[in-house]
Amino acid sequence: MSMIVETLRDTDVVEPTRPDSYEILDGKIVECPPMSKFAAGITLRLAARLLSFVESRDLGRLESEALFQLPEPFDRSRKPDVMFFSYDRWPKNSFEDRVADAWVAVPDLAVEVVSPNDKADDLMEKVREYFLSGVRLVWVVYPRWGTVHVFDSFTKVRGLDRTDILDGGDILPGFTLPLATLLPEPTN
């Protein structure tokens, strides 16, 4: 870590250098593989649609690329690409000045958008941990293949493709998204 010593004062706080994107696993900072530009674009479009829906109905909060702390017995903080918190889980008028690394609320919905560098085992470990922590719905988006896996539990999964409509189920009733508007035609 390079640092210009002359600009620091005794009162300055110097944090250890952290990767741009990381999770905390068993108390250790672990760098996340970089998201591809293609996956980042899909994440942005999906988050925009979700945010519009959630705000127009005043249902809760939407976060993107933020850590949430898994409850005991886990010593982990995970970073889904998109998260929805109902007001039941994160009260409407509460304000959390985030000094800690992660939100302590558990999202109702966690979304992972898969990039070429993501490993299948790591992704399934996250999905499992999400459900064990109390997440109620997980969407895993595969932009390259034009598919979405909708996990209602760790063992109950539905596969959707571009011809289907993604819905919010019991978590976001009334939310629908034709996947053809989100996912381009697969090139392979």
Secondary structure, DSSP 8 states (H G I E B T S, - for coil): ----GGG--TT--------SSEEEETTEEEE-----HHHHHHHHHHHHHHHHHHHHHT-EEEEES--EE--TT--EEE--SEEEEETTTS-TT------SSSBSS--SEEEEE--TT--HHHHHHHHHHHHHHT--EEEEEEGGGTEEEEESSSS-EEEEETTSEEEETTTEEEEEEEGGGTS-----
